[in-house]
Amino acid sequence: MRTSTRKITPMRVQGFSLIELLVVLVILGLLAGMVVPNIMGKAEKAKSDAARTAVQQLSMFVENYYLDNGSPPDNLEALVRQPGNADNWSGPYAKESQLKDPWGRPYQYRYPGEHGDFDIFSLGADDSIGGEGPNKDVGNWQ
């Protein structure tokens, strides 16, 4: 009988070359560069839309307070905690969390208002008066 004297060599494992890895990284960078700005723009627009809806809702809460007490509150905190001068207060009219805009800052409130009996507004993403796009102010008079 003859025995085989073949030599068994281990298989050579090949990985990716540096050029292949760089090409993949460039492709991923290009995709991220196209996708991320679109997502970020939509997120800021969604926050502006949420602020607009919340301002209208807060306006309704202030009007309910007005109906119960005969005048709008001096500040938005009166929607959450009964002030000393509100004998017919039947709140809370709002939750504490509803008094902050989507950017985490308190909604602005003026009584008497410049645009109506009272003004409720958010200064937008930039937290300053004016602006365009997501930086635009959102108020109950708009």
N, C-alpha and C positions, 0 to 999 in steps of 0.2 A: 504494500500500500504506500501510496505516495502522500505525503503531507504537504500542504501548501505553505510556502514560506513568504507569503505576502505580508508586507509591512503595512500595518494600519496606521494611517496618519490622521490626526484630528482635523476636523473641518475648520477651515479658516473663516472666522466670523468677521464680516465687514460691516463697518458703521458708516455714518454719513460723513462726507467730506466737509471741510470748513466752507467751501464755496456753496455746497448744497444748503447748509444751515443758514448762511447769510442770505441766500435767495429766499428761503422760507421766511426769515425775519423781515426782509424788505416787503414781501407780499403782505404779511400780517400788518406791518406798519401802514402800508397804503390803504388796506381795508379799514383799519381803525381810524385813519385820517378822514375817510369818507363817511363812516357811520357815526362816530362820536359827536361831531358837530350837529348832525341832524337830530340825534337823541337829546342833546342838551337844549337845543332850541325848543323842542316840543315840551320838555320838562318845565322850562320857564314859562311857556305859554299856558301850560296847565295850571301853574301856580297863579298866574294873573287871572285866569278864568275862575279859579277857586276863590280868589280874593273878591272878585266881582260878585259872586254868588253869596259869599259870607257877608259882604257889606249890605246887600239887600235883605238878608235874613236879620242882621243886627238892626236894620232900620225898622223891620216889623216888630222886633222885641221892644225897641224904644217907643214905637207907637202904642203897643200894648201897655207899657208902663204909663204912658201919657193918658190913655183912657182910664186907667185905674186911679191915677194920682192927680190929674188935672194939669200937669206940665211935664215936659221931658225931663229926664234925670240930669243932674249937674255933671255926671261923668258915667262912663260905661260900667264901672264897678257897682253902681246902684242896680244894675240888672242881675247881679249875682248875690249881693248882700244888701239887706234893707238899710237904707239911710235913715237917720233920725227924723227927717221931715216928711216921710212917706207913710202916712197913717193907713192908706188903703192898699199898700204894697201886697201883691199876691204872687210874688215870685218864689223862687228865682225864675227869671225870664230867660236866662242864658246860663251856660256852663262857663266856668273860668277859662277853659281851653278855647272857647269860641271868641274870646276877646283878643286873641293874637292872630296876626296874618300868617300866610303860608311861609313867610321868611322868619317867623318866630318873634316878630316885634308886635307890640300892642297897636291895635287900630287907633287912629287919631279920631278925636271927637270934639266938636265945637258946639256949644249951646250958649247963646244963639248962633246959628250958622250964617255963613256968608251966602250960601246958595239956597237956603230954605230955613225952616224952623230950627233944624239941627243938621250938622254935617258929620258924616262918618266916612273915613277914608284911610287907605293904605298908601304909603309913599312908594310902593313898588320895590323891585329888587335892589335898587341903589340907595334906598332910604333917604332920598332927597327930593325936594319939590320939582315937578316937571319930569321930563324924560320921554323916551320913545320905547316901543316894544315892551319887554318885560320890566323896564325901568319906569314905565308910565304910571302915574298915580291913578288909583281906582277909587271913585267916590260914589255916594248914594245919589248924587245929582246927575250922573251920567246916564 
